[in-house]
């Protein structure tokens, strides 16, 4: 008797429903590789001061009195740029690009101010 009731219930129902299709897509999600902010600040500072010294900026331009002066002031500028609550980590690829930008900068174009290059700013590095 149970089998008969199930069959009647299915046949007796006049309702219908539209059936849609669902498409699934996939995305290639790769985790962002990050480094801690403090070591990145130290790396940028070292690169900036090494580049300034290689270009003779520390002595000949009178901008920096010595390497310690350079490190103190560049380090402060980089910290002001990157050490914020919105910059917990630095994108590893971004820091590589930043350091490459510093190392490739022509001595004639060297930024003799205490501002970090665009490739080394918060918008380019922070995650």
N, CA, C and O atoms as a DFTB+ gen file, in Angstrom:
508 C
 N C O
     1  1       0.810      -1.187       0.000
     2  2       0.000       0.000       0.000
     3  2       0.866       1.269       0.000
     4  3       0.510       2.266      -0.629
     5  1       1.987       1.227       0.697
     6  2       2.868       2.385       0.752
     7  2       3.366       2.779      -0.629
     8  3       3.414       3.966      -0.953
     9  1       3.734       1.805      -1.441
    10  2       4.247       2.101      -2.775
    11  2       3.189       2.803      -3.607
    12  3       3.503       3.713      -4.374
    13  1       1.949       2.393      -3.462
    14  2       0.851       2.969      -4.216
    15  2       0.611       4.424      -3.815
    16  3       0.366       5.256      -4.688
    17  1       0.672       4.755      -2.539
    18  2       0.456       6.122      -2.076
    19  2       1.531       7.070      -2.588
    20  3       1.246       8.213      -2.943
    21  1       2.763       6.587      -2.623
    22  2       3.860       7.413      -3.122
    23  2       3.654       7.706      -4.597
    24  3       3.872       8.837      -5.032
    25  1       3.250       6.743      -5.355
    26  2       3.033       6.934      -6.778
    27  2       1.882       7.893      -7.017
    28  3       1.967       8.737      -7.908
    29  1       0.809       7.789      -6.248
    30  2      -0.340       8.678      -6.389
    31  2       0.062      10.103      -6.026
    32  3      -0.342      11.058      -6.689
    33  1       0.839      10.236      -4.999
    34  2       1.263      11.565      -4.573
    35  2       2.079      12.249      -5.660
    36  3       1.920      13.450      -5.875
    37  1       2.940      11.524      -6.344
    38  2       3.760      12.104      -7.389
    39  2       2.935      12.435      -8.624
    40  3       3.140      13.482      -9.238
    41  1       2.024      11.579      -8.990
    42  2       1.210      11.793     -10.173
    43  2       0.198      12.894      -9.932
    44  3      -0.064      13.695     -10.830
    45  1      -0.372      12.953      -8.753
    46  2      -1.427      13.899      -8.453
    47  2      -0.947      15.331      -8.321
    48  3      -1.776      16.240      -8.353
    49  1       0.279      15.569      -8.182
    50  2       0.797      16.920      -7.978
    51  2       0.917      17.619      -9.326
    52  3       1.605      17.128     -10.221
    53  1       0.272      18.727      -9.473
    54  2       0.313      19.439     -10.738
    55  2       1.267      20.622     -10.714
    56  3       1.325      21.372     -11.689
    57  1       1.999      20.811      -9.659
    58  2       2.906      21.947      -9.547
    59  2       4.144      21.717     -10.390
    60  3       4.564      20.583     -10.619
    61  1       4.708      22.803     -10.838
    62  2       5.963      22.678     -11.579
    63  2       6.914      23.771     -11.091
    64  3       6.489      24.774     -10.518
    65  1       8.150      23.565     -11.321
    66  2       9.168      24.544     -10.926
    67  2      10.179      24.651     -12.040
    68  3      10.510      23.665     -12.698
    69  1      10.666      25.860     -12.245
    70  2      11.701      26.028     -13.251
    71  2      13.032      25.586     -12.667
    72  3      13.343      25.831     -11.502
    73  1      13.780      24.949     -13.490
    74  2      15.082      24.475     -13.061
    75  2      16.134      25.318     -13.772
    76  3      16.135      25.421     -14.998
    77  1      17.021      25.912     -12.998
    78  2      18.097      26.714     -13.562
    79  2      19.397      25.942     -13.521
    80  3      19.506      24.894     -12.884
    81  1      20.357      26.473     -14.202
    82  2      21.667      25.842     -14.159
    83  2      22.610      26.751     -13.381
    84  3      22.446      27.971     -13.352
    85  1      23.559      26.151     -12.778
    86  2      24.554      26.885     -12.010
    87  2      25.910      26.652     -12.641
    88  3      26.324      25.518     -12.885
    89  1      26.586      27.754     -12.896
    90  2      27.933      27.641     -13.428
    91  2      28.908      27.881     -12.302
    92  3      28.722      28.775     -11.477
    93  1      29.922      27.094     -12.278
    94  2      30.971      27.340     -11.291
    95  2      32.217      27.778     -12.038
    96  3      32.558      27.252     -13.098
    97  1      32.862      28.728     -11.467
    98  2      34.119      29.194     -12.033
    99  2      35.194      28.989     -10.990
   100  3      34.912      28.838      -9.801
   101  1      36.390      28.986     -11.436
   102  2      37.477      28.827     -10.476
   103  2      38.432      29.995     -10.623
   104  3      38.561      30.586     -11.695
   105  1      39.071      30.301      -9.570
   106  2      40.077      31.357      -9.570
   107  2      41.361      30.771      -9.022
   108  3      41.357      29.941      -8.114
   109  1      42.426      31.213      -9.584
   110  2      43.726      30.753      -9.122
   111  2      44.138      31.657      -7.969
   112  3      44.695      32.733      -8.184
   113  1      43.867      31.226      -6.770
   114  2      44.182      32.028      -5.593
   115  2      45.548      31.633      -5.058
   116  3      45.799      30.477      -4.720
   117  1      46.401      32.605      -4.994
   118  2      47.729      32.365      -4.447
   119  2      47.907      33.273      -3.247
   120  3      47.572      34.456      -3.310
   121  1      48.417      32.751      -2.179
   122  2      48.609      33.608      -1.010
   123  2      49.684      34.660      -1.292
   124  3      50.666      34.398      -1.987
   125  1      49.478      35.834      -0.743
   126  2      50.482      36.880      -0.873
   127  2      51.605      36.557       0.098
   128  3      51.361      36.270       1.270
   129  1      52.804      36.602      -0.384
   130  2      53.949      36.354       0.486
   131  2      54.358      37.681       1.089
   132  3      54.611      38.655       0.381
   133  1      54.416      37.701       2.398
   134  2      54.691      38.944       3.101
   135  2      55.895      38.800       4.025
   136  3      56.300      37.697       4.391
   137  1      56.445      39.939       4.383
   138  2      57.517      40.001       5.375
   139  2      57.083      40.997       6.441
   140  3      56.218      41.840       6.205
   141  1      57.684      40.891       7.596
   142  2      57.375      41.821       8.681
   143  2      57.835      43.230       8.309
   144  3      58.787      43.400       7.548
   145  1      57.164      44.215       8.842
   146  2      57.423      45.602       8.476
   147  2      58.778      46.110       8.975
   148  3      59.496      46.770       8.225
   149  1      59.134      45.817      10.214
   150  2      60.405      46.330      10.774
   151  2      61.633      45.919       9.946
   152  3      62.455      46.776       9.622
   153  1      61.781      44.619       9.591
   154  2      62.933      44.256       8.752
   155  2      62.902      44.940       7.382
   156  3      63.952      45.266       6.829
   157  1      61.715      45.156       6.839
   158  2      61.597      45.839       5.548
   159  2      62.067      47.285       5.671
   160  3      62.734      47.800       4.774
   161  1      61.722      47.936       6.771
   162  2      62.170      49.314       7.020
   163  2      63.692      49.352       7.074
   164  3      64.315      50.239       6.491
   165  1      64.282      48.402       7.767
   166  2      65.751      48.344       7.871
   167  2      66.388      48.110       6.500
   168  3      67.411      48.716       6.181
   169  1      65.787      47.232       5.687
   170  2      66.326      46.951       4.350
   171  2      66.271      48.196       3.458
   172  3      67.229      48.493       2.745
   173  1      65.165      48.913       3.497
   174  2      65.023      50.125       2.684
   175  2      66.019      51.180       3.137
   176  3      66.651      51.838       2.309
   177  1      66.161      51.345       4.437
   178  2      67.111      52.326       4.978
   179  2      68.536      52.014       4.532
   180  3      69.255      52.893       4.059
   181  1      68.937      50.743       4.690
   182  2      70.293      50.352       4.274
   183  2      70.512      50.598       2.786
   184  3      71.557      51.110       2.384
   185  1      69.526      50.234       1.967
   186  2      69.654      50.402       0.517
   187  2      69.751      51.877       0.138
   188  3      70.579      52.252      -0.692
   189  1      68.913      52.707       0.738
   190  2      68.942      54.152       0.441
   191  2      70.299      54.761       0.807
   192  3      70.876      55.513       0.020
   193  1      70.798      54.442       1.979
   194  2      72.069      55.029       2.421
   195  2      73.253      54.461       1.645
   196  3      74.202      55.189       1.353
   197  1      73.213      53.186       1.309
   198  2      74.289      52.599       0.504
   199  2      74.323      53.246      -0.877
   200  3      75.396      53.516      -1.416
   201  1      73.149      53.491      -1.444
   202  2      73.082      54.133      -2.766
   203  2      73.590      55.574      -2.681
   204  3      74.316      56.030      -3.563
   205  1      73.214      56.277      -1.638
   206  2      73.679      57.657      -1.466
   207  2      75.200      57.687      -1.325
   208  3      75.857      58.546      -1.914
   209  1      75.760      56.766      -0.557
   210  2      77.214      56.713      -0.397
   211  2      77.897      56.338      -1.706
   212  3      78.928      56.914      -2.054
   213  1      77.329      55.375      -2.438
   214  2      77.922      54.961      -3.710
   215  2      77.937      56.115      -4.710
   216  3      78.828      56.204      -5.555
   217  1      76.957      56.985      -4.606
   218  2      76.885      58.135      -5.504
   219  2      77.646      59.352      -4.974
   220  3      77.669      60.404      -5.613
   221  1      78.255      59.202      -3.826
   222  2      79.008      60.310      -3.251
   223  2      78.146      61.359      -2.588
   224  3      78.623      62.455      -2.295
   225  1      76.894      61.048      -2.348
   226  2      75.966      62.034      -1.787
   227  2      76.257      62.358      -0.335
   228  3      75.995      63.473       0.115
   229  1      76.788      61.416       0.392
   230  2      76.982      61.617       1.819
   231  2      77.990      62.729       2.080
   232  3      77.810      63.536       2.993
   233  1      79.033      62.770       1.292
   234  2      80.070      63.766       1.543
   235  2      79.966      64.945       0.579
   236  3      79.902      66.095       1.015
   237  1      79.948      64.674      -0.713
   238  2      80.084      65.742      -1.696
   239  2      78.887      66.674      -1.783
   240  3      79.069      67.862      -2.050
   241  1      77.692      66.194      -1.573
   242  2      76.509      67.043      -1.718
   243  2      76.198      67.838      -0.457
   244  3      75.395      68.771      -0.492
   245  1      76.827      67.475       0.652
   246  2      76.554      68.182       1.886
   247  2      75.158      67.923       2.431
   248  3      74.711      68.605       3.353
   249  1      74.462      66.926       1.855
   250  2      73.117      66.617       2.314
   251  2      73.180      65.855       3.636
   252  3      72.464      66.170       4.587
   253  1      74.036      64.868       3.675
   254  2      74.209      64.047       4.870
   255  2      75.602      64.286       5.413
   256  3      76.570      64.347       4.654
   257  1      75.704      64.418       6.707
   258  2      77.024      64.608       7.306
   259  2      77.845      63.327       7.288
   260  3      79.055      63.356       7.058
   261  1      77.176      62.202       7.532
   262  2      77.874      60.912       7.515
   263  2      76.829      59.797       7.399
   264  3      75.627      60.057       7.342
   265  1      77.309      58.563       7.367
   266  2      76.410      57.413       7.192
   267  2      75.410      57.298       8.343
   268  3      74.253      56.943       8.118
   269  1      75.839      57.591       9.565
   270  2      74.918      57.520      10.705
   271  2      73.788      58.535      10.570
   272  3      72.628      58.241      10.862
   273  1      74.148      59.729      10.125
   274  2      73.138      60.764       9.908
   275  2      72.134      60.299       8.844
   276  3      70.925      60.475       8.992
   277  1      72.659      59.710       7.782
   278  2      71.806      59.186       6.713
   279  2      70.855      58.140       7.267
   280  3      69.644      58.220       7.066
   281  1      71.402      57.170       7.956
   282  2      70.560      56.082       8.479
   283  2      69.499      56.602       9.436
   284  3      68.351      56.159       9.385
   285  1      69.858      57.519      10.292
   286  2      68.898      58.057      11.257
   287  2      67.740      58.753      10.550
   288  3      66.577      58.519      10.878
   289  1      68.059      59.608       9.583
   290  2      67.019      60.389       8.924
   291  2      66.214      59.588       7.909
   292  3      64.997      59.749       7.822
   293  1      66.870      58.739       7.151
   294  2      66.138      57.905       6.189
   295  2      65.280      56.902       6.952
   296  3      64.130      56.662       6.582
   297  1      65.823      56.318       8.006
   298  2      65.064      55.361       8.812
   299  2      63.797      56.012       9.378
   300  3      62.724      55.409       9.366
   301  1      63.931      57.234       9.867
   302  2      62.769      57.960      10.385
   303  2      61.725      58.178       9.293
   304  3      60.531      57.986       9.522
   305  1      62.179      58.580       8.107
   306  2      61.254      58.837       6.996
   307  2      60.537      57.551       6.561
   308  3      59.336      57.561       6.291
   309  1      61.279      56.464       6.498
   310  2      60.679      55.188       6.088
   311  2      59.688      54.704       7.146
   312  3      58.612      54.207       6.814
   313  1      60.052      54.851       8.414
   314  2      59.137      54.460       9.492
   315  2      57.852      55.285       9.450
   316  3      56.759      54.746       9.623
   317  1      57.984      56.582       9.222
   318  2      56.798      57.436       9.128
   319  2      55.886      56.982       7.998
   320  3      54.662      57.069       8.105
   321  1      56.478      56.505       6.930
   322  2      55.708      56.053       5.772
   323  2      55.061      54.698       6.004
   324  3      53.912      54.487       5.616
   325  1      55.784      53.773       6.632
   326  2      55.314      52.387       6.690
   327  2      54.781      51.910       8.037
   328  3      53.930      51.022       8.077
   329  1      55.256      52.472       9.124
   330  2      54.828      51.970      10.426
   331  2      53.529      52.630      10.877
   332  3      53.524      53.541      11.705
   333  1      52.451      52.151      10.316
   334  2      51.121      52.621      10.688
   335  2      50.277      51.399      11.005
   336  3      50.673      50.275      10.697
   337  1      49.125      51.607      11.613
   338  2      48.261      50.464      11.930
   339  2      47.718      49.815      10.663
   340  3      47.248      48.679      10.709
   341  1      47.774      50.511       9.543
   342  2      47.289      49.947       8.287
   343  2      48.375      49.219       7.512
   344  3      48.152      48.821       6.368
   345  1      49.531      49.040       8.101
   346  2      50.634      48.392       7.399
   347  2      51.276      47.337       8.296
   348  3      52.390      47.510       8.790
   349  1      50.554      46.256       8.490
   350  2      51.050      45.201       9.370
   351  2      52.157      44.376       8.715
   352  3      53.093      43.934       9.381
   353  1      52.036      44.178       7.412
   354  2      53.023      43.378       6.678
   355  2      53.351      44.042       5.356
   356  3      52.589      44.859       4.839
   357  1      54.505      43.668       4.822
   358  2      54.980      44.194       3.550
   359  2      54.953      43.066       2.522
   360  3      55.393      41.950       2.799
   361  1      54.437      43.364       1.344
   362  2      54.418      42.406       0.248
   363  2      55.857      42.106      -0.178
   364  3      56.624      43.018      -0.488
   365  1      56.216      40.815      -0.189
   366  2      57.597      40.428      -0.500
   367  2      58.008      40.858      -1.908
   368  3      59.128      41.328      -2.111
   369  1      57.112      40.700      -2.873
   370  2      57.427      41.125      -4.244
   371  2      57.579      42.648      -4.298
   372  3      58.414      43.167      -5.039
   373  1      56.783      43.346      -3.523
   374  2      56.861      44.800      -3.482
   375  2      58.178      45.296      -2.910
   376  3      58.755      46.258      -3.416
   377  1      58.657      44.642      -1.853
   378  2      59.928      45.075      -1.260
   379  2      61.079      44.801      -2.229
   380  3      62.030      45.579      -2.303
   381  1      60.991      43.702      -2.967
   382  2      62.026      43.411      -3.963
   383  2      62.045      44.495      -5.038
   384  3      63.118      44.924      -5.463
   385  1      60.873      44.940      -5.480
   386  2      60.792      45.996      -6.487
   387  2      61.306      47.318      -5.921
   388  3      62.009      48.061      -6.606
   389  1      60.956      47.603      -4.683
   390  2      61.418      48.822      -4.016
   391  2      62.951      48.857      -3.963
   392  3      63.569      49.850      -4.348
   393  1      63.547      47.782      -3.488
   394  2      65.010      47.734      -3.364
   395  2      65.685      47.801      -4.730
   396  3      66.742      48.415      -4.874
   397  1      65.078      47.173      -5.728
   398  2      65.618      47.230      -7.088
   399  2      65.557      48.662      -7.620
   400  3      66.489      49.127      -8.276
   401  1      64.463      49.352      -7.335
   402  2      64.313      50.748      -7.757
   403  2      65.409      51.612      -7.147
   404  3      66.002      52.451      -7.827
   405  1      65.670      51.404      -5.880
   406  2      66.724      52.175      -5.198
   407  2      68.082      51.875      -5.828
   408  3      68.846      52.792      -6.129
   409  1      68.380      50.598      -6.025
   410  2      69.689      50.201      -6.550
   411  2      69.919      50.642      -7.989
   412  3      71.066      50.833      -8.396
   413  1      68.858      50.806      -8.765
   414  2      68.984      51.190     -10.176
   415  2      68.918      52.703     -10.396
   416  3      69.170      53.183     -11.501
   417  1      68.589      53.432      -9.370
   418  2      68.442      54.877      -9.524
   419  2      69.765      55.509      -9.938
   420  3      70.798      55.278      -9.309
   421  1      69.725      56.294     -10.985
   422  2      70.927      56.977     -11.465
   423  2      71.358      58.004     -10.418
   424  3      70.524      58.655      -9.788
   425  1      72.644      58.135     -10.248
   426  2      73.148      59.079      -9.247
   427  2      72.650      60.496      -9.511
   428  3      72.378      61.240      -8.569
   429  1      72.528      60.875     -10.777
   430  2      72.051      62.212     -11.117
   431  2      70.599      62.416     -10.698
   432  3      70.171      63.538     -10.427
   433  1      69.849      61.321     -10.649
   434  2      68.431      61.404     -10.280
   435  2      68.178      61.050      -8.826
   436  3      67.026      60.986      -8.397
   437  1      69.226      60.822      -8.069
   438  2      69.078      60.367      -6.693
   439  2      68.224      61.333      -5.890
   440  3      68.397      62.549      -5.965
   441  1      67.321      60.783      -5.138
   442  2      66.423      61.569      -4.303
   443  2      67.193      61.992      -3.050
   444  3      67.420      61.181      -2.153
   445  1      67.587      63.246      -2.994
   446  2      68.384      63.717      -1.865
   447  2      67.532      64.251      -0.725
   448  3      68.030      64.946       0.160
   449  1      66.270      63.928      -0.751
   450  2      65.403      64.329       0.346
   451  2      65.163      63.119       1.235
   452  3      65.672      62.028       0.976
   453  1      64.398      63.325       2.261
   454  2      64.106      62.229       3.176
   455  2      62.774      61.576       2.839
   456  3      62.120      61.007       3.714
   457  1      62.369      61.654       1.576
   458  2      61.143      61.010       1.132
   459  2      61.493      59.701       0.446
   460  3      62.433      59.638      -0.346
   461  1      60.737      58.661       0.750
   462  2      61.018      57.365       0.138
   463  2      60.520      57.363      -1.301
   464  3      59.557      58.058      -1.624
   465  1      61.174      56.579      -2.177
   466  2      60.726      56.492      -3.572
   467  2      59.294      55.957      -3.659
   468  3      58.827      55.271      -2.750
   469  1      58.618      56.267      -4.734
   470  2      57.236      55.841      -4.925
   471  2      57.079      54.329      -4.784
   472  3      56.101      53.863      -4.198
   473  1      58.015      53.572      -5.306
   474  2      57.943      52.100      -5.228
   475  2      58.084      51.594      -3.798
   476  3      57.824      50.422      -3.526
   477  1      58.491      52.462      -2.889
   478  2      58.706      52.064      -1.494
   479  2      57.663      52.672      -0.554
   480  3      57.820      52.617       0.665
   481  1      56.634      53.233      -1.097
   482  2      55.619      53.873      -0.257
   483  2      54.549      52.883       0.184
   484  3      54.433      51.776      -0.342
   485  1      53.787      53.316       1.150
   486  2      52.735      52.492       1.779
   487  2      51.808      51.846       0.753
   488  3      51.509      50.656       0.852
   489  1      51.359      52.609      -0.218
   490  2      50.404      52.094      -1.204
   491  2      50.985      50.946      -2.020
   492  3      50.256      50.045      -2.437
   493  1      52.284      50.976      -2.247
   494  2      52.923      49.937      -3.048
   495  2      53.300      48.711      -2.236
   496  3      53.416      47.618      -2.791
   497  1      53.494      48.868      -0.937
   498  2      54.067      47.777      -0.145
   499  2      53.132      47.139       0.875
   500  3      53.196      45.929       1.089
   501  1      52.289      47.902       1.491
   502  2      51.529      47.395       2.658
   503  2      50.414      46.443       2.280
   504  3      49.711      46.633       1.287
   505  1      50.272      45.421       3.094
   506  2      49.188      44.422       2.927
   507  2      48.514      44.201       4.247
   508  3      47.579      43.406       4.337
